[in-house]
């Protein structure tokens, strides 16, 4: 019943993903959500995220940020690392997932999406036919509309984890 929302993979953090393994399997493009996926909501780049993107660049990945936030937020986050980005993405709409792949020169077969929300990030990636990884939110403080969605996410994750067992 909830399978359309089930992630391909579910991890504690974006920072524990086996990016070397993904690269070895032929993946070349990574699309990231920003808030609560890489840093707490509204926070700037930190040392950990800067190290991650230096590592990803050295591995040979193309990266793109896909955010429902406005340009000012996404641009300020991106400034230190200069990746491709799409703001006001209207996730889960498929349009900007496809646009991100076009910007990176990748396609559905070699792109992975990483995000912290089932009903926007993961559902959009699944609808676009992209492999996806759900990560746990970095910080509990979130906007009210996200807090409400988290209650529904818990139900879906219950069935996802039950099926995985």
Secondary structure, DSSP 8 states (H G I E B T S, - for coil): --GGG--SEEES-GGG--HHHHHHTT--EEEE--BTTTBSTT----HHHHHHHHHHHHHT-EEEEE-SS-HHHHHHHHTTT--EEESS--TT-SHHHHHHHHHHT--TTSEEEEES-IIIIIHHHHHTT-EEEEE--S-S---HHHHHHHHHHHHHHHHHHHHH-
